[in-house]
Each structure stands twice: as structure tokens, then as C-alpha cells.
């Protein structure tokens, strides 16, 4: 079993839809959770960074962490064609310089 | 915000030659940087952790003599792929963290290496 599981997709949605992206994990020591967006042939771009359980909102993006279920989600409201990319979840046991474990990424396509 | 610069963005080299990739933190000091490799349609695979002023820590299965890492300053880490072969062709990405709360990890733009 992988430490972090993420549905690779692809996920296709119409413009304006609400997108839900999810990851599950097995390591209960993970405390820091991140979502990255990666466009083709580019480095990942940090979207959200959260600590422990709870919700965090930033514009059209909302990250949720449920440590009891070992489940994290990223919601994208009013999705745009420019949101088409691969979304990677990532997590670490501590912040700062601790190494990060990534999911495989979900490819999202927002259709105009 | 934190910026990590990676060069070159793309390189083509002949089999048997060596290639050096640079990773710089532009507006913060990074005592630790991470080097990843990414195959098409796959996630990032951590290769090694680069530590300023000391030896890098390599992940299991990564050849330290093939992938030489040097972290000589607080803002620069280099990855040298020695005696490159076609199977080394991949997308290499570095990352670093300012270490502050809620800072996460910032990635470079990646280097596409093609060995012919």
C-alpha cells in the first residue's frame, strides 16, 4: 500500500463547476498537508498549506483535512479553463525541512 | 513570496557526458534543498536531500556516485548527472523551504534532461 493514495483521473468538468480532489494516507504521523498545482513541463506551484485537521480557504480554493479519517480534500469553486492542470497532494510529518511525500497527482481538465 | 530558480530548463546531452543542474533560492536561505525526479504521468520521486556544508542524504536505490549533489552555500545546490545514459532522461526538480510557519515548499521550474 502506498503511503499516499490519489486518484490519477483524468477528471473532466465544465467551466464553473465545483471540483473536488481527494487523497488518503496511511501514516498517522503526517501533520502538514499541502496541495500543489503543476502545469505540463513545469515545477509544482504551492496552492494550499495546512496544519493538522480543519479547513482553510483562499479565494476559490478550500482545503480540508480530516486526520481521524486520514483524508484530505481540495475544493475548487467556479472552476476555470486555466485551472486545467495536475493537482498533487503532499504531506509531511513536520514543517520546515522535513521531506515531503507526494500523491501521484490528479489531472484536471476544465472544459469551456 | 519564496522563489526558487532552477537552470537550465532544458538540456540535451550525449550519452556518457555529465550534466550539471543548478537550484538557487533567490530571496531566502535554504540549509536544506530537495531533489526530485518525475517520470511522465507519475508523481515526484525524492532522490536526495541536499544539506548545506555536509553530504547529501540519498534515498534508497539512488546511486550517489551517479547523481552528485553539492550544496556549497545557503542559496545554491547543484545536481550533476555523471556519465549520463538515455535511461537518465527525465524531469528533475528541486525544492526548498524558507522554514517559516505556513511556508510550505517552493519548487524550481524543473529541468528536462534528454540523453541521446
gemmi code that builds the backbone of each chain (N, CA, C; Angstrom):
import gemmi

chains = {
    "A": [
        ("UNK", (0.847, -1.194, 0.000), (0.000, 0.000, 0.000), (0.887, 1.252, 0.000)),
        ("UNK", (0.557, 2.197, -0.871), (1.306, 3.435, -0.916), (0.975, 4.265, 0.318)),
        ("UNK", (1.933, 5.098, 0.717), (1.705, 5.967, 1.864), (0.624, 6.990, 1.592)),
        ("UNK", (0.582, 7.462, 0.361), (-0.413, 8.451, -0.051), (-1.089, 7.965, -1.325)),
        ("UNK", (-2.397, 7.910, -1.298), (-3.167, 7.455, -2.455), (-3.949, 8.622, -3.041)),
        ("UNK", (-3.874, 8.732, -4.367), (-4.599, 9.805, -5.039), (-5.083, 9.293, -6.378)),
        ("UNK", (-6.335, 9.517, -6.685), (-6.908, 9.074, -7.956), (-6.249, 9.868, -9.085)),
        ("UNK", (-5.647, 9.191, -10.050), (-4.928, 9.905, -11.113), (-5.824, 10.611, -12.122)),
        ("UNK", (-7.132, 10.279, -12.106), (-8.023, 10.870, -13.089), (-7.796, 10.258, -14.466)),
        ("UNK", (-8.023, 10.981, -15.572), (-8.308, 12.406, -15.587), (-9.743, 12.728, -15.173)),
        ("UNK", (-9.902, 13.934, -14.669), (-11.192, 14.426, -14.249), (-11.571, 15.591, -15.165)),
        ("UNK", (-12.693, 15.446, -15.849), (-13.158, 16.494, -16.763), (-14.435, 17.114, -16.212)),
        ("UNK", (-14.455, 18.438, -16.135), (-15.628, 19.135, -15.610), (-15.913, 20.337, -16.506)),
        ("UNK", (-17.164, 20.800, -16.547), (-17.479, 22.004, -17.314), (-17.058, 23.244, -16.527)),
        ("UNK", (-16.771, 24.292, -17.250), (-16.401, 25.564, -16.633), (-17.488, 25.996, -15.649)),
        ("UNK", (-17.048, 26.477, -14.482), (-17.985, 26.923, -13.463), (-18.352, 25.861, -12.444)),
        ("UNK", (-17.987, 24.625, -12.687), (-18.321, 23.537, -11.765), (-17.459, 23.616, -10.503)),
        ("UNK", (-17.955, 22.937, -9.473), (-17.156, 22.776, -8.255), (-16.379, 21.474, -8.391)),
        ("UNK", (-15.074, 21.569, -8.170), (-14.205, 20.408, -8.310), (-13.798, 19.923, -6.933)),
        ("UNK", (-13.832, 18.617, -6.759), (-13.396, 18.011, -5.506), (-12.251, 17.043, -5.784)),
        ("UNK", (-11.124, 17.289, -5.180), (-9.943, 16.432, -5.337), (-9.597, 15.858, -3.967)),
        ("UNK", (-9.198, 14.598, -3.937), (-9.020, 13.937, -2.643), (-7.753, 13.091, -2.588)),
        ("UNK", (-7.295, 12.914, -1.365), (-6.186, 11.996, -1.097), (-6.433, 11.286, 0.216)),
        ("UNK", (-5.996, 10.051, 0.288), (-5.987, 9.330, 1.555), (-4.548, 8.960, 1.872)),
        ("UNK", (-4.292, 8.749, 3.138), (-2.930, 8.419, 3.537), (-2.952, 7.430, 4.690)),
        ("UNK", (-1.824, 6.807, 4.912), (-1.772, 5.762, 5.929), (-0.902, 6.140, 7.131)),
        ("UNK", (-0.031, 7.115, 6.974), (0.899, 7.488, 8.038), (0.246, 8.492, 8.992)),
        ("UNK", (-0.084, 8.043, 10.179), (-0.776, 8.913, 11.131), (0.130, 10.018, 11.674)),
        ("UNK", (1.413, 9.951, 11.376), (2.341, 10.987, 11.841), (2.314, 12.234, 10.966)),
        ("UNK", (1.699, 12.144, 9.801), (1.616, 13.330, 8.939), (0.805, 14.406, 9.654)),
        ("UNK", (1.358, 15.625, 9.656), (0.664, 16.740, 10.306), (0.525, 17.948, 9.390)),
        ("UNK", (1.381, 18.023, 8.363), (1.367, 19.163, 7.460), (0.906, 18.665, 6.094)),
        ("UNK", (-0.051, 19.381, 5.532), (-0.690, 18.929, 4.309), (-0.676, 20.057, 3.280)),
        ("UNK", (-0.336, 19.694, 2.059), (-0.193, 20.680, 1.006), (-0.892, 20.230, -0.265)),
        ("UNK", (-1.285, 21.188, -1.043), (-1.782, 20.941, -2.389), (-0.951, 21.767, -3.356)),
        ("UNK", (-0.511, 21.103, -4.413), (0.266, 21.764, -5.451), (-0.456, 21.636, -6.782)),
        ("UNK", (-0.263, 22.624, -7.620), (-0.765, 22.597, -8.985), (0.448, 22.537, -9.903)),
        ("UNK", (0.404, 21.645, -10.870), (1.516, 21.503, -11.799), (1.008, 21.542, -13.237)),
        ("UNK", (1.463, 22.543, -13.959), (1.175, 22.594, -15.383), (2.220, 21.751, -16.096)),
        ("UNK", (1.878, 21.341, -17.305), (2.734, 20.443, -18.054), (4.150, 20.996, -18.193)),
        ("UNK", (5.131, 20.194, -17.846), (6.547, 20.537, -18.000), (6.977, 21.726, -17.160)),
        ("UNK", (6.274, 21.929, -16.037), (6.653, 22.990, -15.117), (6.802, 22.414, -13.723)),
        ("UNK", (7.471, 23.147, -12.848), (7.563, 22.716, -11.466), (6.242, 22.932, -10.744)),
        ("UNK", (5.962, 22.159, -9.697), (4.719, 22.335, -8.933), (4.662, 23.698, -8.246)),
        ("UNK", (3.456, 24.227, -8.154), (3.217, 25.528, -7.530), (2.361, 25.302, -6.296)),
        ("UNK", (2.800, 25.805, -5.148), (2.063, 25.611, -3.914), (0.752, 26.386, -3.929)),
        ("UNK", (-0.349, 25.663, -3.668), (-1.665, 26.297, -3.608), (-2.117, 26.493, -2.162)),
        ("UNK", (-2.024, 25.448, -1.377), (-2.535, 25.494, -0.013), (-1.572, 24.748, 0.908)),
        ("UNK", (-1.477, 25.255, 2.128), (-0.598, 24.644, 3.124), (-1.352, 24.674, 4.441)),
        ("UNK", (-1.633, 23.504, 4.992), (-2.417, 23.459, 6.217), (-1.734, 22.576, 7.256)),
        ("UNK", (-2.048, 22.876, 8.482), (-1.501, 22.107, 9.596), (-2.648, 21.437, 10.337)),
        ("UNK", (-2.524, 20.130, 10.543), (-3.483, 19.340, 11.314), (-4.873, 19.380, 10.675)),
        ("UNK", (-5.882, 19.060, 11.422), (-7.231, 18.973, 10.879), (-7.875, 20.342, 10.775)),
        ("UNK", (-8.882, 20.425, 9.892), (-9.610, 21.677, 9.748), (-9.706, 22.110, 8.305)),
        ("UNK", (-10.263, 23.296, 8.130), (-10.450, 23.868, 6.800), (-9.601, 25.115, 6.630)),
        ("UNK", (-9.241, 25.380, 5.388), (-8.545, 26.616, 5.048), (-9.023, 27.077, 3.696)),
        ("UNK", (-9.354, 28.341, 3.607), (-9.890, 28.874, 2.369), (-8.978, 29.970, 1.831)),
        ("UNK", (-8.817, 29.968, 0.510), (-8.024, 31.008, -0.147), (-8.631, 31.251, -1.515)),
        ("UNK", (-9.441, 32.296, -1.605), (-10.097, 32.600, -2.869), (-11.059, 31.496, -3.266)),
        ("UNK", (-10.856, 30.934, -4.439), (-11.746, 29.873, -4.914), (-11.345, 28.492, -4.388)),
        ("UNK", (-10.285, 28.426, -3.643), (-9.768, 27.145, -3.169), (-10.047, 26.947, -1.680)),
        ("UNK", (-10.494, 25.732, -1.332), (-10.685, 25.352, 0.056), (-10.030, 24.006, 0.290)),
        ("UNK", (-9.181, 23.955, 1.299), (-8.543, 22.699, 1.667), (-9.164, 22.193, 2.962)),
        ("UNK", (-9.422, 20.890, 2.994), (-9.968, 20.262, 4.197), (-9.077, 19.105, 4.601)),
        ("UNK", (-8.871, 18.982, 5.899), (-8.083, 17.877, 6.430), (-8.886, 17.189, 7.518)),
        ("UNK", (-9.037, 15.880, 7.402), (-9.684, 15.073, 8.418), (-8.676, 14.017, 8.863)),
        ("UNK", (-7.954, 14.322, 9.909), (-6.904, 13.398, 10.349), (-7.479, 12.107, 10.904)),
        ("UNK", (-8.677, 12.167, 11.477), (-9.258, 10.944, 12.034), (-9.542, 9.927, 10.940)),
        ("UNK", (-9.876, 10.409, 9.757), (-10.138, 9.524, 8.618), (-8.937, 9.399, 7.690)),
        ("UNK", (-7.878, 10.158, 7.971), (-6.695, 10.188, 7.110), (-7.103, 10.527, 5.684)),
        ("UNK", (-7.769, 11.658, 5.551), (-8.391, 12.035, 4.289), (-8.274, 13.543, 4.128)),
        ("UNK", (-7.773, 13.976, 2.971), (-7.708, 15.403, 2.709), (-8.369, 15.709, 1.376)),
        ("UNK", (-8.893, 16.923, 1.279), (-9.602, 17.325, 0.067), (-9.208, 18.735, -0.344)),
        ("UNK", (-9.324, 18.977, -1.629), (-9.191, 20.334, -2.173), (-10.424, 20.597, -3.018)),
        ("UNK", (-11.108, 21.699, -2.706), (-12.273, 22.092, -3.485), (-11.927, 23.340, -4.290)),
        ("UNK", (-12.343, 23.328, -5.530), (-12.166, 24.494, -6.401), (-13.542, 24.959, -6.830)),
        ("UNK", (-13.893, 26.180, -6.442), (-15.195, 26.726, -6.828), (-15.069, 27.487, -8.140)),
        ("UNK", (-16.207, 27.552, -8.872), (-16.222, 28.309, -10.122), (-14.985, 27.993, -10.962)),
        ("UNK", (-14.811, 26.729, -11.283), (-13.608, 26.297, -11.991), (-13.476, 26.994, -13.347)),
        ("UNK", (-12.245, 27.266, -13.720), (-11.910, 27.970, -14.938), (-11.025, 27.087, -15.829)),
        ("UNK", (-11.043, 27.318, -17.134), (-10.143, 26.538, -18.007), (-8.685, 26.646, -17.581)),
        ("UNK", (-8.319, 27.787, -16.998), (-6.931, 27.960, -16.542), (-6.594, 27.085, -15.346)),
        ("UNK", (-7.616, 26.474, -14.739), (-7.361, 25.551, -13.629), (-6.950, 24.168, -14.140)),
        ("UNK", (-7.041, 23.969, -15.440), (-6.659, 22.678, -16.021), (-5.179, 22.425, -15.769)),
        ("UNK", (-4.893, 21.378, -15.019), (-3.525, 21.081, -14.606), (-3.561, 19.771, -13.834)),
        ("UNK", (-2.418, 19.354, -13.363), (-2.353, 18.197, -12.465), (-2.216, 18.716, -11.041)),
        ("UNK", (-3.033, 18.175, -10.146), (-3.026, 18.607, -8.757), (-2.431, 17.497, -7.895)),
        ("UNK", (-1.418, 17.880, -7.147), (-0.702, 16.926, -6.308), (-0.968, 17.233, -4.843)),
        ("UNK", (-1.353, 16.203, -4.089), (-1.395, 16.397, -2.651), (-0.019, 16.003, -2.099)),
        ("UNK", (0.316, 16.575, -0.974), (1.613, 16.292, -0.365), (1.490, 16.442, 1.139)),
        ("UNK", (2.316, 15.724, 1.853), (2.228, 15.786, 3.304), (3.565, 15.456, 3.938)),
        ("UNK", (3.747, 15.963, 5.153), (4.983, 15.701, 5.875), (4.679, 15.566, 7.360)),
        ("UNK", (5.623, 14.976, 8.063), (5.424, 14.772, 9.497), (5.678, 16.043, 10.289)),
        ("UNK", (6.548, 16.892, 9.770), (6.780, 18.170, 10.431), (7.054, 19.211, 9.366)),
        ("UNK", (6.962, 20.445, 9.728), (7.191, 21.505, 8.763), (8.662, 21.783, 8.592)),
        ("UNK", (8.958, 22.900, 7.967), (10.347, 23.281, 7.804), (11.079, 22.409, 6.828)),
        ("UNK", (12.077, 21.686, 7.259), (12.955, 20.982, 6.342), (12.703, 19.490, 6.253)),
        ("UNK", (11.584, 19.052, 6.749), (11.248, 17.627, 6.674), (10.869, 17.243, 5.254)),
        ("UNK", (11.233, 16.057, 4.828), (10.913, 15.648, 3.463), (9.411, 15.420, 3.325)),
        ("UNK", (8.963, 15.564, 2.105), (7.544, 15.556, 1.781), (7.207, 14.326, 0.959)),
        ("UNK", (6.063, 13.727, 1.237), (5.578, 12.591, 0.453), (4.427, 13.064, -0.417)),
        ("UNK", (4.510, 12.750, -1.708), (3.523, 13.219, -2.669), (2.569, 12.122, -3.094)),
        ("UNK", (1.344, 12.530, -3.431), (0.438, 11.650, -4.144), (0.847, 11.615, -5.607)),
        ("UNK", (0.205, 10.770, -6.368), (0.563, 10.622, -7.780), (0.032, 11.753, -8.641)),
        ("UNK", (-0.921, 12.532, -8.100), (-1.469, 13.645, -8.855), (-2.756, 13.281, -9.572)),
        ("UNK", (-3.682, 14.231, -9.642), (-4.932, 14.083, -10.384), (-4.934, 15.096, -11.518)),
        ("UNK", (-5.111, 14.608, -12.718), (-5.161, 15.513, -13.876), (-6.575, 16.049, -14.026)),
        ("UNK", (-6.693, 17.356, -14.013), (-7.986, 18.027, -14.124), (-8.077, 18.774, -15.442)),
        ("UNK", (-9.209, 18.619, -16.113), (-9.475, 19.381, -17.323), (-10.800, 20.103, -17.158)),
        ("UNK", (-10.758, 21.431, -17.259), (-11.963, 22.238, -17.177), (-12.335, 22.658, -18.598)),
        ("UNK", (-13.504, 22.221, -19.018), (-13.922, 22.428, -20.405), (-14.738, 23.704, -20.527)),
        ("UNK", (-14.344, 24.597, -21.430), (-15.083, 25.879, -21.579), (-16.515, 25.654, -22.044)),
    ],
    "B": [
        ("UNK", (6.906, 36.361, -2.183), (6.992, 35.007, -1.682), (8.325, 34.367, -2.002)),
        ("UNK", (8.544, 33.180, -1.469), (9.796, 32.466, -1.687), (9.925, 32.043, -3.147)),
        ("UNK", (11.095, 32.257, -3.698), (11.342, 31.924, -5.105), (12.549, 31.010, -5.208)),
        ("UNK", (12.381, 29.944, -5.975), (13.477, 29.026, -6.262), (13.707, 29.012, -7.768)),
        ("UNK", (14.926, 29.283, -8.150), (15.285, 29.347, -9.562), (16.085, 28.104, -9.937)),
        ("UNK", (15.744, 27.490, -11.038), (16.430, 26.278, -11.475), (16.878, 26.439, -12.922)),
        ("UNK", (18.132, 26.063, -13.182), (18.687, 26.180, -14.535), (19.574, 24.987, -14.863)),
        ("UNK", (19.627, 24.535, -16.099), (18.817, 25.048, -17.211), (17.401, 24.457, -17.179)),
        ("UNK", (16.512, 24.981, -17.976), (15.153, 24.448, -18.020), (15.088, 23.212, -18.925)),
        ("UNK", (16.028, 23.181, -19.869), (16.043, 22.045, -20.781), (17.479, 21.807, -21.237)),
        ("UNK", (17.879, 20.556, -21.291), (19.231, 20.240, -21.751), (19.219, 18.908, -22.484)),
        ("UNK", (19.957, 18.885, -23.581), (20.152, 17.652, -24.350), (21.639, 17.354, -24.341)),
        ("UNK", (21.996, 16.143, -23.980), (23.412, 15.810, -23.932), (23.636, 14.430, -24.546)),
        ("UNK", (24.886, 14.194, -24.889), (25.237, 12.901, -25.471), (25.475, 11.884, -24.369)),
        ("UNK", (25.196, 10.657, -24.677), (25.415, 9.576, -23.726), (26.880, 9.543, -23.299)),
        ("UNK", (27.117, 9.420, -22.007), (28.472, 9.361, -21.487), (28.985, 10.690, -20.938)),
        ("UNK", (28.309, 11.763, -21.246), (28.727, 13.078, -20.735), (28.036, 13.371, -19.407)),
        ("UNK", (28.475, 14.451, -18.755), (27.892, 14.848, -17.472), (27.120, 16.149, -17.631)),
        ("UNK", (26.104, 16.299, -16.836), (25.250, 17.483, -16.891), (25.059, 18.029, -15.480)),
        ("UNK", (25.194, 19.351, -15.343), (25.008, 19.976, -14.040), (23.740, 20.819, -14.046)),
        ("UNK", (22.940, 20.654, -13.004), (21.701, 21.416, -12.845), (21.830, 22.247, -11.580)),
        ("UNK", (21.483, 23.526, -11.673), (21.600, 24.425, -10.531), (20.237, 24.761, -9.946)),
        ("UNK", (20.203, 24.883, -8.631), (18.989, 25.260, -7.922), (19.354, 26.361, -6.939)),
        ("UNK", (18.728, 27.518, -7.100), (19.042, 28.663, -6.243), (17.799, 29.180, -5.523)),
        ("UNK", (17.925, 29.452, -4.235), (16.871, 30.147, -3.516), (17.189, 31.637, -3.629)),
        ("UNK", (16.260, 32.392, -4.213), (16.566, 33.781, -4.566), (16.363, 34.773, -3.429)),
        ("UNK", (15.400, 34.530, -2.578), (15.089, 35.528, -1.560), (15.036, 34.942, -0.153)),
        ("UNK", (15.641, 33.775, 0.009), (15.741, 33.211, 1.341), (16.921, 32.249, 1.371)),
        ("UNK", (17.352, 31.951, 2.574), (18.444, 30.994, 2.733), (17.865, 29.613, 2.972)),
        ("UNK", (18.465, 28.635, 2.345), (17.962, 27.270, 2.441), (19.086, 26.333, 2.862)),
        ("UNK", (19.072, 25.933, 4.117), (20.095, 24.982, 4.560), (19.810, 23.585, 4.001)),
        ("UNK", (18.574, 23.381, 3.599), (18.186, 22.084, 3.039), (17.433, 22.284, 1.738)),
        ("UNK", (17.807, 21.551, 0.739), (17.078, 21.539, -0.527), (16.822, 20.082, -0.899)),
        ("UNK", (15.813, 19.873, -1.703), (15.428, 18.524, -2.088), (15.479, 18.388, -3.611)),
        ("UNK", (15.938, 17.239, -4.064), (15.983, 16.952, -5.494), (15.014, 15.814, -5.804)),
        ("UNK", (14.156, 16.056, -6.802), (13.157, 15.085, -7.201), (13.356, 14.722, -8.672)),
        ("UNK", (12.811, 13.578, -8.992), (12.773, 13.140, -10.377), (11.324, 12.794, -10.687)),
        ("UNK", (10.886, 13.156, -11.867), (9.491, 12.895, -12.239), (9.441, 12.280, -13.621)),
        ("UNK", (8.861, 11.086, -13.707), (8.644, 10.431, -14.988), (7.271, 10.849, -15.521)),
        ("UNK", (7.084, 10.729, -16.828), (5.798, 11.147, -17.424), (4.611, 10.506, -16.728)),
        ("UNK", (3.638, 11.315, -16.396), (2.382, 10.880, -15.794), (2.590, 10.209, -14.441)),
        ("UNK", (3.709, 10.489, -13.817), (3.953, 9.943, -12.489), (4.252, 11.067, -11.507)),
        ("UNK", (4.219, 10.732, -10.233), (4.449, 11.761, -9.227), (5.932, 12.006, -9.037)),
        ("UNK", (6.207, 12.900, -8.120), (7.586, 13.249, -7.836), (8.221, 12.183, -6.956)),
        ("UNK", (9.413, 11.764, -7.341), (10.156, 10.794, -6.569), (11.354, 11.482, -5.940)),
        ("UNK", (11.392, 11.491, -4.621), (12.511, 12.134, -3.946), (13.786, 11.348, -4.207)),
        ("UNK", (14.812, 12.047, -4.672), (16.098, 11.409, -4.933), (17.043, 11.582, -3.759)),
        ("UNK", (17.112, 12.834, -3.274), (18.088, 13.110, -2.222), (17.755, 14.412, -1.529)),
        ("UNK", (18.256, 14.519, -0.323), (18.156, 15.744, 0.458), (19.535, 16.373, 0.507)),
        ("UNK", (19.610, 17.606, 0.066), (20.872, 18.324, -0.026), (21.050, 19.201, 1.218)),
        ("UNK", (22.141, 19.025, 1.915), (22.383, 19.746, 3.154), (23.599, 20.670, 3.004)),
        ("UNK", (23.400, 21.930, 3.287), (24.482, 22.909, 3.150), (25.653, 22.555, 4.045)),
        ("UNK", (26.806, 22.450, 3.439), (28.021, 22.206, 4.196), (28.258, 20.766, 4.601)),
        ("UNK", (27.398, 19.859, 4.181), (27.617, 18.452, 4.519), (27.143, 17.565, 3.368)),
        ("UNK", (27.330, 16.286, 3.548), (26.973, 15.352, 2.475), (25.468, 15.244, 2.320)),
        ("UNK", (25.067, 15.006, 1.097), (23.652, 14.819, 0.826), (23.181, 13.465, 1.335)),
        ("UNK", (21.909, 13.388, 1.616), (21.287, 12.126, 2.039), (20.493, 11.586, 0.874)),
        ("UNK", (20.842, 10.395, 0.413), (20.206, 9.816, -0.768), (19.119, 8.820, -0.371)),
        ("UNK", (18.067, 8.790, -1.159), (17.004, 7.811, -0.947), (17.465, 6.437, -1.433)),
        ("UNK", (16.829, 5.434, -0.907), (17.189, 4.066, -1.267), (17.036, 3.865, -2.766)),
        ("UNK", (18.050, 3.258, -3.370), (18.003, 2.968, -4.798), (18.578, 4.058, -5.676)),
        ("UNK", (18.930, 5.184, -5.106), (19.518, 6.279, -5.883), (21.039, 6.198, -5.765)),
        ("UNK", (21.709, 6.140, -6.919), (23.166, 5.993, -6.922), (23.840, 7.327, -6.624)),
        ("UNK", (24.516, 7.403, -5.498), (25.143, 8.654, -5.116), (26.332, 9.011, -6.000)),
        ("UNK", (26.971, 8.021, -6.605), (28.091, 8.321, -7.493), (27.625, 8.790, -8.858)),
        ("UNK", (26.400, 8.506, -9.180), (25.854, 8.922, -10.472), (25.214, 10.301, -10.366)),
        ("UNK", (24.562, 10.538, -9.269), (23.867, 11.807, -9.046), (24.599, 12.558, -7.929)),
        ("UNK", (25.572, 13.364, -8.336), (26.389, 14.080, -7.367), (25.705, 15.378, -6.950)),
        ("UNK", (25.601, 15.571, -5.662), (24.950, 16.767, -5.148), (25.950, 17.567, -4.338)),
        ("UNK", (25.965, 18.873, -4.623), (26.824, 19.791, -3.887), (25.997, 20.961, -3.398)),
        ("UNK", (26.100, 21.255, -2.104), (25.318, 22.358, -1.523), (26.303, 23.260, -0.801)),
        ("UNK", (27.047, 24.033, -1.590), (28.188, 24.775, -1.067), (27.810, 26.076, -0.371)),
        ("UNK", (26.610, 26.572, -0.628), (26.210, 27.819, 0.019), (24.762, 27.717, 0.445)),
        ("UNK", (24.296, 28.699, 1.184), (22.926, 28.683, 1.703), (21.883, 28.971, 0.635)),
        ("UNK", (22.328, 29.305, -0.565), (21.365, 29.622, -1.613), (21.566, 28.813, -2.882)),
        ("UNK", (22.505, 27.883, -2.884), (22.779, 27.148, -4.115), (23.053, 25.670, -3.849)),
        ("UNK", (22.317, 24.840, -4.575), (22.578, 23.405, -4.593), (22.686, 22.974, -6.046)),
        ("UNK", (23.604, 22.064, -6.340), (23.739, 21.579, -7.706), (23.612, 20.064, -7.743)),
        ("UNK", (23.012, 19.587, -8.820), (22.889, 18.155, -9.083), (23.632, 17.875, -10.377)),
        ("UNK", (24.617, 17.002, -10.328), (25.352, 16.624, -11.525), (25.048, 15.180, -11.862)),
        ("UNK", (24.507, 14.985, -13.055), (24.255, 13.635, -13.547), (25.512, 13.209, -14.296)),
        ("UNK", (26.232, 12.260, -13.751), (27.505, 11.854, -14.340), (27.318, 10.683, -15.304)),
        ("UNK", (28.124, 10.667, -16.349), (28.083, 9.599, -17.343), (26.631, 9.270, -17.690)),
        ("UNK", (25.951, 10.268, -18.177), (24.509, 10.125, -18.424), (24.207, 9.084, -19.494)),
        ("UNK", (23.118, 8.387, -19.302), (22.628, 7.411, -20.275), (21.172, 7.731, -20.607)),
        ("UNK", (20.681, 7.202, -21.711), (19.298, 7.508, -22.104), (18.273, 7.256, -21.001)),
        ("UNK", (18.504, 6.259, -20.161), (17.537, 5.986, -19.084), (17.531, 7.057, -17.996)),
        ("UNK", (18.524, 7.952, -18.040), (18.540, 9.071, -17.100), (17.675, 10.231, -17.593)),
        ("UNK", (17.201, 10.119, -18.808), (16.325, 11.160, -19.356), (15.082, 11.259, -18.479)),
        ("UNK", (14.798, 12.464, -18.013), (13.689, 12.646, -17.082), (13.519, 14.137, -16.797)),
        ("UNK", (12.573, 14.435, -15.939), (12.322, 15.796, -15.474), (12.833, 15.877, -14.043)),
        ("UNK", (13.811, 16.739, -13.801), (14.409, 16.878, -12.488), (13.964, 18.202, -11.870)),
        ("UNK", (13.529, 18.145, -10.630), (13.004, 19.342, -9.962), (13.625, 19.455, -8.576)),
        ("UNK", (13.955, 20.686, -8.193), (14.457, 20.922, -6.849), (13.412, 21.692, -6.054)),
        ("UNK", (13.507, 21.615, -4.746), (12.626, 22.406, -3.897), (13.352, 22.809, -2.631)),
        ("UNK", (12.828, 23.843, -2.001), (13.390, 24.326, -0.745), (12.279, 24.991, 0.045)),
        ("UNK", (12.534, 25.145, 1.326), (11.550, 25.791, 2.189), (12.229, 26.878, 2.998)),
        ("UNK", (11.584, 28.037, 3.102), (12.134, 29.083, 3.979), (12.124, 28.644, 5.433)),
        ("UNK", (11.308, 27.629, 5.741), (11.284, 27.097, 7.089), (10.308, 27.785, 8.014)),
        ("UNK", (9.702, 28.875, 7.524), (8.771, 29.602, 8.385), (7.433, 28.869, 8.423)),
        ("UNK", (6.632, 29.162, 9.458), (5.311, 28.556, 9.540), (4.482, 28.918, 8.322)),
        ("UNK", (3.692, 27.951, 7.863), (2.800, 28.160, 6.722), (3.539, 28.502, 5.440)),
        ("UNK", (4.798, 28.131, 5.343), (5.537, 28.479, 4.128), (5.518, 27.368, 3.101)),
        ("UNK", (5.359, 26.155, 3.503), (5.377, 25.057, 2.540), (6.721, 24.946, 1.855)),
        ("UNK", (6.723, 24.292, 0.730), (7.935, 24.066, -0.042), (7.757, 24.707, -1.416)),
        ("UNK", (8.760, 25.430, -1.842), (8.728, 26.068, -3.147), (9.578, 25.265, -4.105)),
        ("UNK", (9.056, 25.049, -5.299), (9.759, 24.270, -6.298), (10.376, 25.156, -7.366)),
        ("UNK", (11.469, 24.662, -7.917), (12.017, 25.275, -9.112), (11.145, 24.911, -10.301)),
        ("UNK", (11.464, 25.464, -11.449), (10.649, 25.235, -12.644), (10.981, 23.918, -13.331)),
        ("UNK", (11.998, 23.223, -12.849), (12.312, 21.912, -13.388), (13.298, 21.964, -14.542)),
        ("UNK", (13.972, 20.853, -14.759), (14.927, 20.700, -15.861), (14.578, 19.437, -16.625)),
        ("UNK", (14.322, 19.609, -17.907), (14.041, 18.453, -18.765), (15.361, 17.972, -19.356)),
        ("UNK", (15.810, 16.808, -18.924), (17.068, 16.244, -19.424), (16.771, 15.162, -20.450)),
        ("UNK", (17.382, 15.307, -21.600), (17.285, 14.281, -22.640), (18.692, 13.820, -22.988)),
        ("UNK", (18.936, 12.542, -22.847), (20.245, 11.970, -23.163), (20.107, 11.177, -24.458)),
        ("UNK", (20.911, 11.569, -25.426), (20.804, 10.915, -26.738), (22.040, 10.069, -27.030)),
    ],
}
model = gemmi.Model(1)
for chain_id, residues in chains.items():
    chain = gemmi.Chain(chain_id)
    for i, (resn, *xyz) in enumerate(residues, 1):
        res = gemmi.Residue()
        res.name, res.seqid = resn, gemmi.SeqId(i, " ")
        for name, pos in zip(("N", "CA", "C"), xyz):
            atom = gemmi.Atom()
            atom.name, atom.element = name, gemmi.Element(name[0])
            atom.pos, atom.b_iso = gemmi.Position(*pos), 0.0
            res.add_atom(atom)
        chain.add_residue(res)
    model.add_chain(chain)
structure = gemmi.Structure()
structure.add_model(model)
structure.setup_entities()
